[in-house]
Amino acid sequence: MKHIPTKRNEKAVDGRWTSWSSWSGCGPDCRHHRRRSCTNPAPSGGGRYCPGKDLSTSNCTGGLCKVGKEKEPALSYGTEAEEEATPAETEADVALYVGVFVAVAVFVVVVIAMVMLVRRIKGRDPCMYRGAGTEVIPVQPDLTQTALGNGVQINGGFGEKLVTPLLSHHFPVPPSPAQSRAPLLDQQHQQRSLTPSSTGKPPHSGSCPSVVSSSASTVSHPSTISDTETPSGRHSVTSAALPPNLDIEYIAWGTVTKSGGRICIPGSGITLTIPPGAIKKGANVEVYIAVLREDKDRPRLSDKETILSPVVLCGPFGVMLKKSAIITFQHSALLNSQNWKISIQASESGTEEENPEWKSVVTLGNETINTPLYCQLDGRQCHVVTDHLCRYALVGETEEGGGWAVKSLALAAFAPSLYSAVDYNIRVYCVEDTKAALQGVMQVEQRLGGKLLDRPKSMPFQDGGANLCLCLEDVALGWRCKPGANYQEIPFQHVWNGRQNNLHCSFTLENVDRSQKVRCHILVYQRGIQAHRQMLKVNPQDIREKNNVPSPTLTWTNQPLGSTVTANDNGSPLVALDQPIAGFRLTQQARKQLRTFLDPPNLNGNDWRRLAQELQVDRYINYFATKPSPTEHILDLWEARHRDSSAITDLLNILRMMGREDAAMVLEKEAGSWL
């Protein structure tokens, strides 16, 4: 039997690890794994097993994952990796908390800044016209009606007193949606009244009620006026949506229908005429006209330009008119110098904007058929015929190649009604020579308790750079000026550019003898032009005697707003109104017949073109030629320009002089009793 030997001396081999596998995907517990095996080589011959672990586990999100963290201590692998991730997680938490804190702090600061800004804006609004969350505030003036027939109403505006041949009413105001404005409106409305004329004569052509409709105007829903009664027994007749930041003392509004209407700010020379047919049939449009008195509302002019008129605002913006409206206001240009280059500037910016955007719409003499408006410039009045209601101002400068342009300034001196025995302060204003500018001065002085010393004087002021000089002369004994304080100069640019509404300077007199009363003269002139000078007189005794008596000039420039005149549905007036003065003179029937006669051109030339020539509105006659009825637009402008009692008689004479007896007979038939 053969013997097989065994391997008694086999060598022992220790096991060695293979290289680690790649990491597994990140699991739902935010961990990934890798493995190795003890097969490189495997232990044999009694060799030792590979030291260490064959599974490695670690956090796969850089320590930011929180899922399953509470179970981490129970894991048998990866403890070292977890302990290494803890500082990174802590740093990330701190960064997150810091970011949230900074964001909250920034948000709080922004909210506080916005609240302070809103309060500051509201603080600049003296009329408290800004409501919460709205850009326009509906103002609802009320009416105490007195019916003198079936359905006539007199709708009140704002003003102090008014004498018209209409009715007498008082105007309290109900609580407004803007409660903070109620005391102001109520106080002003209760001071407004209308008194009947004792003579029955038409009012002076220089004044007009705030809103006047023609005798043919209608009320679409008269029942809503009489059926809606307030607790005080007054009836709401209109709701005008007015822009914010307007001086309530110098705004007028009213509801206009297809019959047209005239809205006037009395004492200012400012009127908005909506001609018949401008509003579509069946529509009621609430329109307004106002004077803007803040310095920010004036156009920004070049050094060569000067403002010649008040800044007039008409609205509402965007209202669709079938015919052009006419905006009438005074200007201060002295046209006899014939050295003016005059333009109309317009702006559609809101009244709350700090820097309104202005643009030149037309320069007189440079019109084309594409010019959006027509400007009729008379001696002291400007009539803007336009389809767009916005803000307007008249601006001028010296025409190149000629002499210097000349404008008219209004000079007015004021002093305190009650002054001390130690000193006496005199304020001298230099503003545009318009009623609206003087109204602004009067308003300021009323708030200061000032008294007008002398009737305002007009003085020519010439372009060319010469300053305006003011000199205190003939000071009474017992009073004196400080050395060198009796003479002042206002720089030319301050006067000519008109960047300030109420430009003025002041003089102070000191009392050295209390037994003497102050008396002096103020000489105003332009340096180097002695021919253009004015003298203002200061008489303190006269002022003291009139401390409690309103100034005649103050009364003249501060006439109130008046009334709205409407009629019943058949268009017939129910009260004997002075229609030729207060409203439109020509009826719709008369206008239609005049259009029929004068619109067609004829060989003799005595058609609408001759009418425009005789009425002196033919400076740019192509404007009327582009209209469907040139005659009707000429008559609209005639209605706005000629408010005197002889207007119809003058028009009748013009038609006869033209040889148009057919047209003259229309006036005789329609307006016979007024001729």
C-alpha positions as CSV (number, residue, x, y, z in Angstrom):
1,M,0.0,0.0,0.0
2,K,1.4,3.3,-1.1
3,H,1.6,6.2,1.5
4,I,0.5,9.8,0.4
5,P,2.3,12.5,2.3
6,T,0.5,15.7,3.8
7,K,1.5,19.4,3.7
8,R,2.7,20.0,7.2
9,N,4.6,23.2,6.4
10,E,1.9,25.4,4.5
11,K,2.7,29.2,4.9
12,A,0.0,31.5,6.6
13,V,-1.3,34.5,4.5
14,D,-2.9,37.6,6.2
15,G,-5.9,39.1,4.5
16,R,-5.7,42.5,2.9
17,W,-8.5,45.1,1.9
18,T,-9.4,45.8,-1.6
19,S,-9.7,49.5,-2.5
20,W,-12.9,51.3,-1.5
21,S,-15.9,51.3,-3.8
22,S,-17.3,54.5,-5.1
23,W,-19.8,56.3,-2.8
24,S,-23.5,55.3,-3.2
25,G,-26.3,57.7,-3.9
26,C,-27.5,60.0,-1.1
27,G,-30.2,58.2,0.7
28,P,-33.4,59.5,2.4
29,D,-31.5,59.8,5.6
30,C,-29.0,62.2,4.0
31,R,-26.2,59.6,4.0
32,H,-24.2,57.7,1.4
33,H,-22.0,54.5,1.8
34,R,-19.0,52.7,0.3
35,R,-17.6,49.2,0.8
36,R,-14.4,47.1,0.6
37,S,-13.7,43.5,1.0
38,C,-10.9,41.5,2.6
39,T,-10.0,39.6,-0.5
40,N,-6.8,41.2,-1.7
41,P,-5.8,38.5,-0.8
42,A,-8.2,36.7,1.4
43,P,-6.6,35.3,4.6
44,S,-5.3,31.7,4.3
45,G,-3.2,29.3,6.1
46,G,-4.4,30.6,9.4
47,G,-3.6,34.2,8.4
48,R,-5.3,37.2,10.2
49,Y,-8.5,38.9,8.9
50,C,-8.2,42.4,7.6
51,P,-8.3,45.1,10.4
52,G,-11.0,47.8,10.3
53,K,-14.5,48.1,8.9
54,D,-15.7,47.0,5.5
55,L,-18.5,49.7,5.4
56,S,-18.0,53.5,5.6
57,T,-20.9,55.9,6.0
58,S,-20.9,59.7,6.0
59,N,-23.3,62.7,5.7
60,C,-23.7,63.6,2.0
61,T,-25.0,67.2,2.4
62,G,-22.1,68.9,4.1
63,G,-23.7,68.8,7.5
64,L,-26.8,70.8,6.6
65,C,-29.2,67.9,6.5
66,K,-31.3,67.5,9.7
67,V,-33.3,64.4,8.8
68,G,-32.7,61.4,11.0
69,K,-30.2,63.2,13.2
70,E,-31.7,61.9,16.4
71,K,-30.9,58.4,15.2
72,E,-27.3,59.1,14.4
73,P,-25.8,58.0,17.7
74,A,-27.3,54.5,17.1
75,L,-25.3,54.0,13.9
76,S,-22.4,51.7,14.2
77,Y,-20.4,53.3,11.4
78,G,-19.5,56.8,10.4
79,T,-19.4,58.3,13.9
80,E,-16.2,60.1,13.1
81,A,-17.6,61.7,10.0
82,E,-20.7,63.0,11.9
83,E,-18.6,64.6,14.6
84,E,-16.6,66.4,11.9
85,A,-19.8,67.8,10.3
86,T,-21.2,69.4,13.5
87,P,-19.2,72.8,13.3
88,A,-20.3,73.4,9.7
89,E,-23.9,72.9,10.7
90,T,-23.6,75.4,13.6
91,E,-22.0,78.0,11.3
92,A,-24.8,77.6,8.7
93,D,-27.4,78.1,11.4
94,V,-25.8,81.3,12.7
95,A,-25.6,82.7,9.1
96,L,-29.2,81.9,8.5
97,Y,-30.3,83.7,11.7
98,V,-28.2,86.7,10.9
99,G,-29.7,87.0,7.4
100,V,-33.3,86.8,8.8
101,F,-32.6,89.5,11.4
102,V,-31.0,91.8,8.8
103,A,-34.0,91.4,6.4
104,V,-36.5,92.2,9.2
105,A,-34.5,95.3,10.2
106,V,-34.4,96.6,6.6
107,F,-38.2,96.0,6.2
108,V,-39.0,97.9,9.4
109,V,-36.8,100.9,8.4
110,V,-38.5,101.0,4.9
111,V,-41.9,101.0,6.5
112,I,-41.0,103.8,8.9
113,A,-39.6,105.9,6.0
114,M,-42.7,105.5,4.0
115,V,-45.0,106.5,6.9
116,M,-42.9,109.6,7.5
117,L,-43.0,110.5,3.8
118,V,-46.7,110.2,3.6
119,R,-47.1,112.4,6.7
120,R,-44.8,115.0,5.2
121,I,-46.7,115.1,2.0
122,K,-50.0,115.5,3.8
123,G,-48.5,118.2,5.9
124,R,-47.8,120.3,2.8
125,D,-51.5,120.2,1.8
126,P,-53.2,123.2,3.6
127,C,-56.5,122.5,2.1
128,M,-56.5,118.9,3.3
129,Y,-57.7,117.8,-0.1
130,R,-56.0,114.4,0.0
131,G,-58.2,111.5,0.9
132,A,-57.1,108.0,2.0
133,G,-56.3,105.9,-1.0
134,T,-57.8,108.2,-3.7
135,E,-56.3,110.7,-6.0
136,V,-59.4,112.8,-6.4
137,I,-61.9,113.8,-3.8
138,P,-65.6,114.2,-4.5
139,V,-66.9,117.5,-3.0
140,Q,-70.6,117.8,-2.7
141,P,-71.8,121.3,-2.1
142,D,-75.4,121.6,-0.9
143,L,-78.2,123.9,-1.8
144,T,-81.0,125.5,0.0
145,Q,-83.7,125.7,-2.6
146,T,-86.3,128.4,-3.0
147,A,-88.7,127.5,-5.8
148,L,-90.3,130.3,-7.7
149,G,-91.9,128.0,-10.2
150,N,-91.7,124.4,-11.3
151,G,-88.2,123.0,-11.0
152,V,-85.8,126.0,-11.1
153,Q,-82.7,125.5,-9.0
154,I,-79.9,127.9,-8.1
155,N,-76.7,125.9,-7.4
156,G,-74.2,127.6,-5.1
157,G,-70.5,127.9,-5.5
158,F,-67.8,129.3,-3.2
159,G,-67.5,133.0,-2.4
160,E,-68.0,135.7,0.2
161,K,-70.8,137.9,-1.2
162,L,-72.5,138.2,-4.5
163,V,-75.1,140.6,-5.8
164,T,-77.0,139.3,-8.8
165,P,-80.5,139.8,-10.2
166,L,-81.3,136.2,-9.1
167,L,-82.3,134.8,-5.7
168,S,-81.0,134.8,-2.2
169,H,-79.5,131.6,-0.7
170,H,-77.2,130.4,1.9
171,F,-74.8,127.5,1.5
172,P,-74.1,125.2,4.5
173,V,-72.2,122.0,3.8
174,P,-73.1,118.5,5.0
175,P,-70.4,116.2,6.5
176,S,-67.9,115.4,3.7
177,P,-66.3,112.0,3.1
178,A,-63.0,113.7,4.1
179,Q,-64.1,114.5,7.6
180,S,-61.0,116.6,8.4
181,R,-62.1,119.1,5.7
182,A,-65.7,119.6,7.0
183,P,-65.1,122.5,9.3
184,L,-63.2,124.5,6.6
185,L,-65.9,123.9,4.0
186,D,-68.8,124.5,6.3
187,Q,-67.3,127.8,7.5
188,Q,-66.7,129.0,4.0
189,H,-70.1,127.9,2.6
190,Q,-72.1,129.5,5.4
191,Q,-70.5,132.9,4.5
192,R,-71.6,132.6,0.9
193,S,-74.9,134.3,-0.1
194,L,-76.9,135.5,-3.1
195,T,-79.0,138.7,-2.8
196,P,-81.5,140.0,-5.3
197,S,-80.8,143.1,-7.2
198,S,-82.9,146.1,-6.2
199,T,-82.6,147.7,-9.6
200,G,-83.2,144.6,-11.8
201,K,-80.3,145.8,-14.0
202,P,-77.8,143.3,-15.4
203,P,-74.6,142.9,-13.5
204,H,-71.4,144.6,-14.6
205,S,-69.6,142.9,-17.4
206,G,-66.6,142.4,-15.3
207,S,-68.3,139.9,-13.0
208,C,-70.1,136.7,-13.5
209,P,-71.5,133.9,-11.5
210,S,-69.5,130.8,-10.9
211,V,-71.5,128.6,-13.2
212,V,-74.1,129.8,-15.7
213,S,-76.0,127.6,-18.1
214,S,-77.9,128.8,-21.1
215,S,-81.7,129.3,-20.9
216,A,-82.1,126.1,-23.0
217,S,-80.2,123.9,-20.6
218,T,-81.9,120.9,-19.1
219,V,-81.6,118.6,-16.1
220,S,-81.5,114.9,-17.1
221,H,-83.0,113.8,-13.8
222,P,-84.6,116.7,-11.9
223,S,-86.4,114.3,-9.5
224,T,-83.1,113.3,-8.0
225,I,-82.5,116.9,-6.9
226,S,-85.8,117.4,-5.1
227,D,-86.3,113.8,-3.8
228,T,-83.0,113.4,-2.0
229,E,-83.2,115.5,1.1
230,T,-80.5,115.9,3.7
231,P,-81.2,116.1,7.4
232,S,-80.8,119.8,7.3
233,G,-83.4,120.2,4.5
234,R,-80.9,121.0,1.8
235,H,-80.6,119.1,-1.5
236,S,-77.4,117.9,-3.1
237,V,-77.2,119.0,-6.8
238,T,-73.7,118.1,-7.9
239,S,-70.7,116.1,-7.1
240,A,-67.5,117.5,-8.6
241,A,-64.4,115.3,-8.6
242,L,-61.7,117.9,-7.9
243,P,-57.9,117.3,-7.9
244,P,-56.0,117.6,-4.6
245,N,-53.9,120.5,-3.5
246,L,-56.1,123.2,-4.9
247,D,-56.9,126.5,-3.1
248,I,-60.6,126.1,-2.4
249,E,-61.1,129.9,-2.5
250,Y,-60.1,130.1,-6.2
251,I,-61.8,127.2,-7.9
252,A,-65.3,127.0,-9.5
253,W,-67.1,124.0,-10.9
254,G,-70.4,122.9,-12.2
255,T,-72.3,120.3,-14.3
256,V,-72.6,121.0,-18.0
257,T,-74.9,119.4,-20.5
258,K,-75.3,119.6,-24.3
259,S,-76.6,123.1,-23.8
260,G,-73.2,124.3,-22.6
261,G,-72.3,126.6,-19.8
262,R,-69.9,129.3,-18.5
263,I,-67.8,128.7,-15.3
264,C,-66.2,131.8,-13.8
265,I,-64.0,132.7,-10.9
266,P,-65.3,136.3,-10.2
267,G,-62.9,139.0,-9.6
268,S,-60.1,137.1,-11.4
269,G,-61.0,137.6,-15.0
270,I,-60.9,133.8,-15.5
271,T,-63.7,132.0,-17.3
272,L,-64.2,128.6,-18.9
273,T,-66.8,128.6,-21.7
274,I,-68.3,125.2,-22.8
275,P,-70.2,126.1,-25.9
276,P,-73.6,124.6,-26.9
277,G,-73.1,121.2,-28.5
278,A,-69.7,120.5,-27.0
279,I,-71.1,117.8,-24.7
280,K,-72.9,114.9,-26.3
281,K,-76.6,114.6,-25.9
282,G,-77.8,113.0,-22.7
283,A,-74.4,113.4,-20.9
284,N,-73.7,115.4,-17.8
285,V,-70.1,116.4,-17.4
286,E,-68.7,118.0,-14.2
287,V,-66.0,120.5,-15.2
288,Y,-63.9,122.9,-13.1
289,I,-61.5,125.8,-13.5
290,A,-59.0,126.9,-10.9
291,V,-56.0,129.2,-10.3
292,L,-52.7,127.5,-9.3
293,R,-50.8,129.8,-6.9
294,E,-47.9,127.6,-5.7
295,D,-44.4,128.4,-7.1
296,K,-43.9,124.8,-8.1
297,D,-46.9,125.0,-10.5
298,R,-45.4,127.7,-12.6
299,P,-43.5,126.7,-15.8
300,R,-39.7,126.7,-15.6
301,L,-38.7,129.5,-18.0
302,S,-35.4,130.4,-19.7
303,D,-33.7,133.7,-18.7
304,K,-35.2,135.4,-21.8
305,E,-38.8,134.3,-21.0
306,T,-41.4,135.8,-18.7
307,I,-44.8,134.6,-17.6
308,L,-47.6,136.9,-18.6
309,S,-50.7,135.2,-17.1
310,P,-51.9,133.2,-14.1
311,V,-51.5,129.5,-14.3
312,V,-55.0,128.2,-15.1
313,L,-56.2,124.6,-14.5
314,C,-59.2,123.2,-16.3
315,G,-60.6,119.7,-16.0
316,P,-61.3,117.0,-15.8
317,F,-58.3,115.8,-17.9
318,G,-59.3,113.6,-20.9
319,V,-62.9,114.7,-21.2
320,M,-64.2,114.3,-24.7
321,L,-65.5,117.5,-26.3
322,K,-67.4,117.6,-29.6
323,K,-66.5,121.3,-29.9
324,S,-63.7,123.4,-28.6
325,A,-63.9,125.0,-25.1
326,I,-62.7,128.6,-24.6
327,I,-60.5,129.5,-21.6
328,T,-60.4,133.2,-20.9
329,F,-57.8,134.9,-18.6
330,Q,-56.0,138.2,-18.3
331,H,-52.4,138.8,-19.4
332,S,-49.8,141.5,-18.6
333,A,-48.1,142.0,-22.0
334,L,-48.2,145.5,-23.4
335,L,-48.9,144.7,-27.0
336,N,-48.4,148.2,-28.3
337,S,-44.7,147.7,-28.2
338,Q,-45.1,145.0,-30.9
339,N,-41.9,143.4,-29.8
340,W,-43.3,140.2,-28.3
341,K,-42.8,136.6,-29.2
342,I,-45.7,134.9,-27.3
343,S,-46.5,131.3,-26.8
344,I,-49.0,129.1,-25.0
345,Q,-47.5,126.5,-22.6
346,A,-49.5,123.5,-21.4
347,S,-49.1,120.7,-18.9
348,E,-51.1,117.6,-18.1
349,S,-49.3,116.9,-14.9
350,G,-51.3,116.4,-11.7
351,T,-51.6,119.0,-9.1
352,E,-49.7,116.8,-6.6
353,E,-46.6,116.6,-8.7
354,E,-43.6,118.6,-7.5
355,N,-42.1,119.2,-10.9
356,P,-44.9,119.4,-13.6
357,E,-43.8,118.8,-17.1
358,W,-44.6,121.8,-19.4
359,K,-44.4,122.1,-23.2
360,S,-44.9,124.9,-25.7
361,V,-48.1,124.1,-27.6
362,V,-48.2,127.0,-30.0
363,T,-46.2,130.2,-30.8
364,L,-48.4,133.0,-32.1
365,G,-47.7,133.6,-35.7
366,N,-46.3,130.1,-36.3
367,E,-49.6,128.2,-36.4
368,T,-50.3,125.4,-38.9
369,I,-53.4,123.4,-39.6
370,N,-52.0,120.8,-37.2
371,T,-51.8,123.2,-34.3
372,P,-54.0,121.8,-31.6
373,L,-55.5,125.1,-30.4
374,Y,-56.1,128.7,-31.3
375,C,-55.1,131.7,-29.2
376,Q,-57.0,135.0,-29.5
377,L,-54.8,137.7,-27.9
378,D,-56.7,140.9,-27.2
379,G,-55.4,144.0,-25.4
380,R,-55.5,142.7,-21.9
381,Q,-57.2,139.3,-22.3
382,C,-56.3,136.0,-23.8
383,H,-58.8,133.4,-25.1
384,V,-57.5,129.9,-25.6
385,V,-59.7,127.8,-27.9
386,T,-58.9,124.2,-27.3
387,D,-60.3,120.6,-27.2
388,H,-58.1,119.6,-24.3
389,L,-58.7,120.6,-20.7
390,C,-55.4,120.8,-18.7
391,R,-53.3,123.6,-17.2
392,Y,-52.3,126.6,-19.4
393,A,-50.1,129.7,-19.1
394,L,-49.1,132.5,-21.4
395,V,-45.3,133.0,-21.8
396,G,-43.5,135.7,-23.8
397,E,-40.0,137.0,-24.7
398,T,-38.6,139.8,-26.8
399,E,-38.8,139.2,-30.5
400,E,-35.4,139.1,-32.2
401,G,-34.5,142.0,-34.4
402,G,-36.7,144.6,-32.7
403,G,-36.9,146.7,-29.6
404,W,-37.4,145.4,-26.1
405,A,-40.7,143.8,-25.0
406,V,-42.6,145.5,-22.2
407,K,-45.0,144.0,-19.7
408,S,-47.1,145.6,-17.0
409,L,-46.5,145.1,-13.3
410,A,-48.9,145.7,-10.5
411,L,-47.5,147.4,-7.4
412,A,-49.3,147.1,-4.0
413,A,-48.1,148.3,-0.6
414,F,-49.3,146.8,2.7
415,A,-48.7,147.3,6.4
416,P,-50.1,145.7,9.6
417,S,-53.6,146.9,10.6
418,L,-52.3,147.2,14.2
419,Y,-48.7,148.3,14.5
420,S,-46.5,149.1,17.4
421,A,-45.3,152.6,18.4
422,V,-41.7,151.4,18.0
423,D,-41.5,150.4,14.3
424,Y,-43.6,150.3,11.2
425,N,-43.1,147.5,8.5
426,I,-44.2,148.1,4.9
427,R,-44.4,145.3,2.4
428,V,-44.3,146.2,-1.4
429,Y,-45.5,143.6,-3.9
430,C,-44.4,143.5,-7.5
431,V,-46.6,141.0,-9.5
432,E,-48.1,140.5,-12.9
433,D,-50.7,143.1,-13.7
434,T,-53.7,140.8,-13.6
435,K,-56.6,140.5,-11.2
436,A,-55.7,136.9,-10.5
437,A,-52.2,137.9,-9.3
438,L,-53.6,140.7,-7.1
439,Q,-56.1,138.2,-5.6
440,G,-53.2,136.0,-4.6
441,V,-51.5,139.0,-2.8
442,M,-54.7,139.9,-1.1
443,Q,-55.1,136.3,0.1
444,V,-51.6,136.3,1.6
445,E,-52.1,139.7,3.3
446,Q,-55.5,138.7,4.7
447,R,-53.7,135.8,6.5
448,L,-51.0,138.2,7.8
449,G,-53.6,140.8,8.9
450,G,-52.2,143.3,6.5
451,K,-53.9,146.5,5.3
452,L,-53.7,148.0,1.8
453,L,-52.0,151.4,2.0
454,D,-52.8,152.7,-1.5
455,R,-54.7,151.5,-4.5
456,P,-52.6,149.1,-6.6
457,K,-50.7,150.9,-9.4
458,S,-49.6,149.7,-12.8
459,M,-46.1,150.2,-14.1
460,P,-44.5,149.2,-17.4
461,F,-41.4,147.0,-17.0
462,Q,-39.1,146.6,-19.9
463,D,-36.9,143.7,-21.0
464,G,-33.2,144.4,-21.1
465,G,-31.7,143.6,-17.7
466,A,-32.4,146.8,-15.7
467,N,-33.3,146.2,-12.0
468,L,-36.4,147.4,-10.3
469,C,-35.7,150.1,-7.8
470,L,-37.7,151.1,-4.7
471,C,-37.0,154.2,-2.7
472,L,-38.6,155.4,0.5
473,E,-39.0,159.2,0.3
474,D,-40.6,162.1,2.3
475,V,-40.5,160.3,5.6
476,A,-42.4,162.3,8.2
477,L,-40.7,163.8,11.2
478,G,-40.4,161.5,14.2
479,W,-39.7,158.5,12.0
480,R,-36.5,157.3,10.3
481,C,-35.0,154.5,8.3
482,K,-31.8,152.7,9.2
483,P,-28.9,154.1,7.3
484,G,-29.0,152.8,3.7
485,A,-32.3,151.0,4.3
486,N,-34.5,153.5,2.4
487,Y,-33.4,152.1,-1.0
488,Q,-33.7,148.6,-2.4
489,E,-33.3,146.9,-5.8
490,I,-35.0,143.8,-7.0
491,P,-32.8,142.0,-9.6
492,F,-34.2,142.0,-13.1
493,Q,-34.3,138.3,-13.4
494,H,-36.4,137.9,-10.3
495,V,-39.0,140.2,-11.8
496,W,-38.8,139.1,-15.4
497,N,-38.6,135.3,-15.0
498,G,-41.5,135.2,-12.5
499,R,-40.3,132.2,-10.6
500,Q,-42.1,133.5,-7.4
501,N,-45.8,134.2,-7.2
502,N,-45.8,137.0,-4.6
503,L,-42.5,138.8,-5.2
504,H,-42.0,141.6,-2.6
505,C,-39.6,143.5,-0.5
506,S,-40.1,145.4,2.8
507,F,-39.1,148.6,4.5
508,T,-39.0,149.2,8.3
509,L,-39.3,152.6,9.9
510,E,-38.2,153.4,13.4
511,N,-40.1,155.8,15.7
512,V,-38.0,158.4,17.4
513,D,-40.9,160.7,18.4
514,R,-44.2,159.1,19.5
515,S,-46.1,162.2,19.0
516,Q,-45.6,162.1,15.3
517,K,-47.5,159.8,12.9
518,V,-45.8,158.0,10.1
519,R,-46.2,159.3,6.6
520,C,-44.0,158.6,3.5
521,H,-43.9,157.9,-0.2
522,I,-42.5,154.9,-2.0
523,L,-41.0,155.6,-5.4
524,V,-40.8,152.6,-7.8
525,Y,-39.0,152.8,-11.1
526,Q,-36.8,150.7,-13.4
527,R,-33.1,151.7,-13.4
528,G,-32.3,154.0,-16.3
529,I,-36.0,154.3,-17.4
530,Q,-37.3,157.2,-15.4
531,A,-40.4,157.5,-17.6
532,H,-41.7,154.3,-16.2
533,R,-42.2,155.1,-12.5
534,Q,-44.9,155.1,-9.9
535,M,-45.5,156.5,-6.5
536,L,-47.2,154.7,-3.6
537,K,-48.5,156.8,-0.7
538,V,-48.4,155.7,2.9
539,N,-50.8,157.6,5.2
540,P,-50.9,156.0,8.6
541,Q,-53.8,158.2,9.9
542,D,-56.0,157.0,7.1
543,I,-55.0,153.4,7.7
544,R,-55.9,153.6,11.5
545,E,-59.3,155.1,10.7
546,K,-60.0,152.2,8.3
547,N,-58.8,149.3,10.4
548,N,-62.2,147.8,10.6
549,V,-63.4,148.8,7.1
550,P,-62.6,146.4,4.2
551,S,-60.4,147.9,1.5
552,P,-62.2,148.9,-1.7
553,T,-59.5,147.2,-3.7
554,L,-59.7,144.1,-1.5
555,T,-63.4,143.9,-2.1
556,W,-62.9,144.5,-5.8
557,T,-60.4,141.6,-6.2
558,N,-62.1,139.2,-3.9
559,Q,-65.6,138.8,-5.3
560,P,-67.2,135.5,-4.6
561,L,-68.3,132.7,-6.8
562,G,-72.0,132.7,-7.7
563,S,-74.7,130.3,-8.8
564,T,-75.7,127.6,-11.2
565,V,-78.8,128.4,-13.2
566,T,-80.8,125.4,-14.6
567,A,-84.2,125.0,-16.1
568,N,-86.9,122.4,-16.5
569,D,-87.0,119.7,-19.1
570,N,-88.7,121.7,-21.8
571,G,-85.9,124.2,-21.7
572,S,-87.9,127.3,-20.7
573,P,-86.6,129.4,-17.9
574,L,-88.8,129.5,-14.8
575,V,-87.3,132.7,-13.4
576,A,-86.8,136.1,-15.1
577,L,-83.0,135.8,-15.6
578,D,-80.7,138.3,-17.3
579,Q,-79.8,135.7,-20.0
580,P,-78.0,138.1,-22.4
581,I,-75.5,138.9,-19.7
582,A,-75.4,135.7,-17.6
583,G,-75.6,133.0,-20.2
584,F,-75.4,132.6,-24.0
585,R,-77.1,135.3,-26.1
586,L,-77.9,133.2,-29.2
587,T,-80.3,130.3,-29.1
588,Q,-79.6,127.1,-30.9
589,Q,-82.2,128.0,-33.6
590,A,-80.5,131.3,-34.3
591,R,-77.1,129.7,-34.5
592,K,-78.4,127.1,-37.0
593,Q,-79.8,129.8,-39.2
594,L,-76.6,131.9,-39.1
595,R,-74.6,128.8,-40.0
596,T,-76.8,128.2,-43.0
597,F,-76.4,131.8,-44.3
598,L,-72.7,132.4,-43.6
599,D,-70.9,129.0,-43.9
600,P,-71.2,128.7,-47.7
601,P,-68.5,130.9,-49.4
602,N,-69.8,133.5,-52.0
603,L,-68.2,135.7,-54.6
604,N,-68.7,138.9,-52.6
605,G,-66.7,137.5,-49.7
606,N,-69.3,138.6,-47.1
607,D,-69.5,135.1,-45.6
608,W,-67.9,133.7,-42.4
609,R,-64.5,135.0,-43.5
610,R,-65.7,138.6,-43.5
611,L,-67.4,138.0,-40.1
612,A,-64.1,136.8,-38.7
613,Q,-62.4,139.9,-40.1
614,E,-64.9,142.3,-38.6
615,L,-64.8,140.5,-35.2
616,Q,-61.0,140.7,-35.4
617,V,-60.5,137.0,-35.0
618,D,-58.8,136.4,-38.4
619,R,-55.2,136.3,-37.2
620,Y,-55.1,132.7,-38.3
621,I,-58.2,132.1,-40.2
622,N,-57.3,128.6,-41.4
623,Y,-58.1,127.4,-37.9
624,F,-61.8,128.1,-38.5
625,A,-61.6,126.8,-42.1
626,T,-60.7,123.3,-40.8
627,K,-63.9,123.2,-38.7
628,P,-67.2,121.6,-40.0
629,S,-68.9,125.0,-39.4
630,P,-66.6,128.0,-39.3
631,T,-69.5,130.3,-38.4
632,E,-70.4,128.4,-35.3
633,H,-66.8,128.4,-33.9
634,I,-66.5,132.1,-34.6
635,L,-69.8,132.7,-32.7
636,D,-68.5,130.6,-29.8
637,L,-65.5,132.8,-29.5
638,W,-67.7,135.9,-29.9
639,E,-69.8,134.7,-26.9
640,A,-66.7,134.3,-24.8
641,R,-65.1,137.7,-25.8
642,H,-68.0,140.0,-25.8
643,R,-69.8,140.0,-22.4
644,D,-71.0,143.6,-22.5
645,S,-74.7,144.5,-22.8
646,S,-74.2,145.9,-26.4
647,A,-72.7,142.7,-27.8
648,I,-75.8,141.7,-29.8
649,T,-76.4,145.2,-31.1
650,D,-72.8,145.3,-32.2
651,L,-73.1,142.0,-34.0
652,L,-76.3,143.1,-35.7
653,N,-74.5,146.2,-37.0
654,I,-71.6,144.2,-38.3
655,L,-74.0,141.9,-40.3
656,R,-75.7,144.9,-41.8
657,M,-72.4,146.5,-42.7
658,M,-71.5,143.2,-44.4
659,G,-74.6,143.5,-46.5
660,R,-76.1,140.3,-44.9
661,E,-79.7,141.4,-44.1
662,D,-80.8,137.8,-44.1
663,A,-78.4,137.1,-41.1
664,A,-79.4,140.4,-39.5
665,M,-83.0,139.5,-39.6
666,V,-82.2,136.3,-37.6
667,L,-80.9,138.4,-34.8
668,E,-83.8,140.8,-34.9
669,K,-86.3,137.9,-34.7
670,E,-84.6,135.8,-32.0
671,A,-83.3,138.6,-29.8
672,G,-85.6,141.4,-30.5
673,S,-86.5,142.4,-27.0
674,W,-82.8,142.6,-26.0
675,L,-81.8,145.0,-28.8
